[in-house]
Amino acid sequence: MAADLKPQILFAGGGHTHLAALGALAQRVRGRARLVLLSESSQLLYSGMMPGWLAGRYALHDCAIDLRELAQRAGVEWVTDTLVDIDFQARQAVGAQGTRYGWDLLSLNVGTAVDPGVIRNAALTVLPVKPFGHFVQRWQEWLARAPLRPRCIVVGGGAAAFEVACALRARCAATGPMQGGSVCVISAAPRLLVDQGRYNGWLAARSLRARGIALQCGWRFVGVQGQEVLCERGTSPGRQATQAFNPDDDGGKSDTQDAGAVSDVEGAAQARWLRLSADLVIVATGAQAPRWLDAAARRDGLSVGPRGGIAVTAGLRAVSTPRVYASGDCADFGHLRVPKSGVHALRQAPALVDALTAGLDALDGIAPPHAGAPYRPQRRALALLDRCDGSAMATWGRLGAAGAGLSHWKTRIDRAFIEAMNGGPPAAR
Ligand SMILES: Cc1cc2nc3c(=O)[nH]c(=O)nc-3n(C[C@H](O)[C@H](O)[C@H](O)COP(=O)(O)OP(=O)(O)OC[C@H]3O[C@@H](n4cnc5c(N)ncnc54)[C@H](O)[C@@H]3O)c2cc1C
């Protein structure tokens, strides 16, 4: 940092934590630092409303947060670029065209990506649900040329897969390009929503079946070959199955079905492999840190978690490198159990503001820097899952409920959040 220049704080990624932290930090450190928000798109699709958008209930602008405007309101500089690398030693982030962005403090909030599995000669469309930016574009392209009565498979057993399946089902039930299509959910876990208790798993499964969505638990998605989706029985980690991707050596113990016709895999009771014909596969399994970030962190000797997230303290500082902070889904909190959710990412904002203020104090030689309050994840958080038919399911720890009233409540919360993030109701702007 040159003596006559203000230190630069680079906010990499317009994720949920940065949304909530930018304004507060800008107020706190006004005049002391140059703040820059860099993200690949000026719009962030709000995950709470994403299923409603996928179902066709919301237009994209209803559920998008304008990051550029948000930055402008906070007095923060805005840059549109896609990061492809970070040189932690030289303290530079690298954009898609090779532009280098220097920083004195770096705050990472770039979310996650979903592994689409092994894809060979795919004659169907495979869409990883994250990152949303890519998903939105590819979904729109697919929808514009969707085949008649498409057979859709959703891979995953968590809240995201549940909501995506309900959204697709709503599309298939309504008039439009997907009318008459079918939806099947495949999960490696023995039941849905495994972290939210048996009752919620049962309620989610019942919700799917009541809407005509087929459900296959205990089948691990391996990948796609031609027009078929390949799954292996059981919940074991996938390396073995990935190596044995072609199940031709299975002694004939595999079963091919049409995803449109699947309601039960009784015929495959003894089979090791399950192959389903499909037109669209949406992969909504456990998210991992983006590959470029994982690779850069490992190369430069940063500690990373098992899913590639930057290992951080409860104060959101990278454990192995000074001047680097991470929050939201791209952070790994070690022994602290922090679910990957927008709610938790948002709640990390006060701790991030404290941590960056302390980092700036340290750069300015203000000692001893005030460390700020660490982030303490709440034990339970309310989740409202959109069933995309005018009803929703709520979970709070192991408790759960479903009904139309919850959907009205969810809609009010979601719309209020979008309004607040976009600067208040239109009249107030
Ligand atoms: C279908 C679905 C529904 C969900 N519903 C909910 C819900 O109702 N409630 C809830 O709490 N959670 C929900 N989640 C989870 C939620 O989406 C994530 O946990 C949350 O978005 C994580 O926030 P984040 O701040 O870590 O990053 P994100 O919100 O993912 O933001 C990452 C930001 O970084 C930017 N970015 C990414 N890569 C780059 C790059 N290379 N260069 C520059 N910028 C980049 C992105 O454009 C984006 O602005 C849902 C997830 C899915 C898949």
Ligand as a Chemical Component Dictionary entry (heavy atoms), coordinates in Angstrom:
data_LIG
# 
_chem_comp.id                   LIG 
_chem_comp.type                 NON-POLYMER 
_chem_comp.pdbx_formal_charge   0 
_chem_comp.three_letter_code    LIG 
# 
loop_
_chem_comp_atom.comp_id 
_chem_comp_atom.atom_id 
_chem_comp_atom.alt_atom_id 
_chem_comp_atom.type_symbol 
_chem_comp_atom.charge 
_chem_comp_atom.model_Cartn_x 
_chem_comp_atom.model_Cartn_y 
_chem_comp_atom.model_Cartn_z 
_chem_comp_atom.pdbx_ordinal 
LIG C1  C1  C 0 -33.105 -23.703 -5.491  1  
LIG C2  C2  C 0 -32.503 -23.100 -4.269  2  
LIG C3  C3  C 0 -33.332 -22.486 -3.351  3  
LIG C4  C4  C 0 -32.799 -21.941 -2.200  4  
LIG N1  N1  N 0 -33.652 -21.346 -1.306  5  
LIG C5  C5  C 0 -33.147 -20.809 -0.191  6  
LIG C6  C6  C 0 -34.025 -20.166 0.747   7  
LIG O1  O1  O 0 -35.236 -20.100 0.565   8  
LIG N2  N2  N 0 -33.474 -19.638 1.866   9  
LIG C7  C7  C 0 -32.121 -19.711 2.123   10 
LIG O2  O2  O 0 -31.680 -19.230 3.162   11 
LIG N3  N3  N 0 -31.272 -20.316 1.256   12 
LIG C8  C8  C 0 -31.749 -20.861 0.111   13 
LIG N4  N4  N 0 -30.896 -21.459 -0.785  14 
LIG C9  C9  C 0 -29.448 -21.463 -0.495  15 
LIG C10 C10 C 0 -28.853 -20.140 -0.927  16 
LIG O3  O3  O 0 -29.039 -19.942 -2.304  17 
LIG C11 C11 C 0 -27.369 -20.066 -0.671  18 
LIG O4  O4  O 0 -27.030 -20.653 0.538   19 
LIG C12 C12 C 0 -26.946 -18.607 -0.650  20 
LIG O5  O5  O 0 -27.202 -18.032 -1.914  21 
LIG C13 C13 C 0 -25.479 -18.464 -0.331  22 
LIG O6  O6  O 0 -25.191 -17.108 -0.331  23 
LIG P1  P1  P 0 -23.747 -16.580 -0.565  24 
LIG O7  O7  O 0 -23.757 -15.222 0.020   25 
LIG O8  O8  O 0 -22.728 -17.514 -0.059  26 
LIG O9  O9  O 0 -23.521 -16.522 -2.141  27 
LIG P2  P2  P 0 -24.519 -16.241 -3.331  28 
LIG O10 O10 O 0 -25.788 -15.664 -2.881  29 
LIG O11 O11 O 0 -24.557 -17.478 -4.155  30 
LIG O12 O12 O 0 -23.776 -15.099 -4.143  31 
LIG C14 C14 C 0 -22.561 -15.277 -4.792  32 
LIG C15 C15 C 0 -22.256 -14.026 -5.570  33 
LIG O13 O13 O 0 -20.962 -14.098 -6.124  34 
LIG C16 C16 C 0 -21.017 -13.863 -7.536  35 
LIG N5  N5  N 0 -19.963 -14.674 -8.138  36 
LIG C17 C17 C 0 -19.909 -16.019 -8.164  37 
LIG N6  N6  N 0 -18.798 -16.416 -8.813  38 
LIG C18 C18 C 0 -18.137 -15.291 -9.171  39 
LIG C19 C19 C 0 -16.929 -15.055 -9.871  40 
LIG N7  N7  N 0 -16.175 -16.045 -10.349 41 
LIG N8  N8  N 0 -16.561 -13.765 -10.081 42 
LIG C20 C20 C 0 -17.309 -12.740 -9.629  43 
LIG N9  N9  N 0 -18.478 -12.913 -8.974  44 
LIG C21 C21 C 0 -18.874 -14.177 -8.748  45 
LIG C22 C22 C 0 -22.421 -14.286 -7.940  46 
LIG O14 O14 O 0 -22.815 -13.687 -9.148  47 
LIG C23 C23 C 0 -23.220 -13.793 -6.747  48 
LIG O15 O15 O 0 -23.479 -12.422 -6.866  49 
LIG C24 C24 C 0 -31.408 -22.007 -1.951  50 
LIG C25 C25 C 0 -30.563 -22.620 -2.886  51 
LIG C26 C26 C 0 -31.106 -23.167 -4.033  52 
LIG C27 C27 C 0 -30.177 -23.845 -5.011  53 
# 
loop_
_chem_comp_bond.comp_id 
_chem_comp_bond.atom_id_1 
_chem_comp_bond.atom_id_2 
_chem_comp_bond.value_order 
_chem_comp_bond.pdbx_ordinal 
LIG C1  C2  SING 1  
LIG C2  C3  SING 2  
LIG C2  C26 DOUB 3  
LIG C3  C4  DOUB 4  
LIG C4  N1  SING 5  
LIG C4  C24 SING 6  
LIG N1  C5  DOUB 7  
LIG C5  C6  SING 8  
LIG C5  C8  SING 9  
LIG C6  O1  DOUB 10 
LIG C6  N2  SING 11 
LIG N2  C7  SING 12 
LIG C7  O2  DOUB 13 
LIG C7  N3  SING 14 
LIG N3  C8  DOUB 15 
LIG C8  N4  SING 16 
LIG N4  C9  SING 17 
LIG N4  C24 SING 18 
LIG C9  C10 SING 19 
LIG C10 O3  SING 20 
LIG C10 C11 SING 21 
LIG C11 O4  SING 22 
LIG C11 C12 SING 23 
LIG C12 O5  SING 24 
LIG C12 C13 SING 25 
LIG C13 O6  SING 26 
LIG O6  P1  SING 27 
LIG P1  O7  DOUB 28 
LIG P1  O8  SING 29 
LIG P1  O9  SING 30 
LIG O9  P2  SING 31 
LIG P2  O10 DOUB 32 
LIG P2  O11 SING 33 
LIG P2  O12 SING 34 
LIG O12 C14 SING 35 
LIG C14 C15 SING 36 
LIG C15 O13 SING 37 
LIG C15 C23 SING 38 
LIG O13 C16 SING 39 
LIG C16 N5  SING 40 
LIG C16 C22 SING 41 
LIG N5  C17 SING 42 
LIG N5  C21 SING 43 
LIG C17 N6  DOUB 44 
LIG N6  C18 SING 45 
LIG C18 C19 SING 46 
LIG C18 C21 DOUB 47 
LIG C19 N7  SING 48 
LIG C19 N8  DOUB 49 
LIG N8  C20 SING 50 
LIG C20 N9  DOUB 51 
LIG N9  C21 SING 52 
LIG C22 O14 SING 53 
LIG C22 C23 SING 54 
LIG C23 O15 SING 55 
LIG C24 C25 DOUB 56 
LIG C25 C26 SING 57 
LIG C26 C27 SING 58 
# 
